[in-house]
Amino acid sequence: MSFFIFLIFIILFIVAIPLLRIAAALINMKRRVANAFGGKEKPGKANEEPQRRKVYDKDIGEYVKFEEIAVDKSDDTPMEKVEYREESQVSDVEFEEIRD
């Protein structure tokens, strides 16, 4: 009877250790990924107000006033009418080794 208990213990030991190692590796990998992307979220962070965008007045810094320019649509050329010049391609080139 003790032989069967010993055999069950050995089989459990052989199966349990690799399963525990795999579980530990997965937990460790999850922790590394969480740390790489800023760690765990802090509990008080959800209650904070979102940051507001800064608004700059005209009297702070250099202010540039822009004005709209009227564009004549007849000057635009449609893409169908655009022509491109075909360039000649070099097919055979002699190789010359440069020695120091």
N, C-alpha and C positions, 0 to 999 in steps of 0.2 A: 504494500500500500504506500509506503513512504517513497518507493521508486517512482510511482506515478505522480505523486505530488512534486517530487524533484524534477521530473520530466516536464510537467506543466509549468513549473517555476522557470526552468531554463528556456522553454519556448516563449513564455511571456516576456522574459528578460531580453531575448533576442529580438522580439517584435517591438517591445516598448521603447527601447533605447533609440532605434532609428526614428520612430515616430516622434519622440520627444525632441530629437535633434532637428527634425524637419520643422516642427512647430516653433522651436526657438529661433531657427533661421528665418522663418516667415515673420515672426514678431519683430526680430531685429531689423529686417529689411523694411517693414512698415514704419518702424521708428526712424530709420535713416531717411526715408522719403519724406516723412513729416517734418523732420528737422531741416531738410534741404529746401523745403518750401515754406519756411517761416515757423515751424514748430506748431504746437497745439494752440488753438485759439484761446485767448484769455477770457475768463468769465465776464469781466466788466466791460469788455470791448463792444458788446452788442448794445449796451445802453448809451454809449457815447453818441453825440450828434455828428452827422456827417460834416466833413470840412466844406466850407463854402468857398466859392471861387472868388479870388481877389478882384476888386474893381478899382481901376486906376482912374483918377480924375485928370482933367486936362491940365491942371496946374502942377502935377507931379511928373517929374522927368521930362523927357522930350516928347512932345505931342506933335504928330504929323497929321495935318488935315488933308484928306484925300477928296478928290472931286471925280465925279463920273465923266467918262468920255464917251461920246456917241460913236457907235461903230456902224459903218455902212455895210449892210449884209450883201450887197451886190459885189463887193470886193472879194468875198470868199469864193474860192474855186472848189467845186464839188470834187470828190475823190475820183470819180470816174474819168475826169478830164486831165488828171495829173499824168504826165509822161516822164519816164525815167530813161536816162541814157545807159545803154548796156556797155559794161566795161569788158575789155578783153582779159582773158584769164591766161596766166602763165602755166603751161602744161609741163614742159621739160626744163629743168634747170640743172646745170652742171654743178656738181659738188666739188668744192675746193677746200681742202683742209688747211687751216691756219696754224702754223707752228710758231712756237715762241723762240 
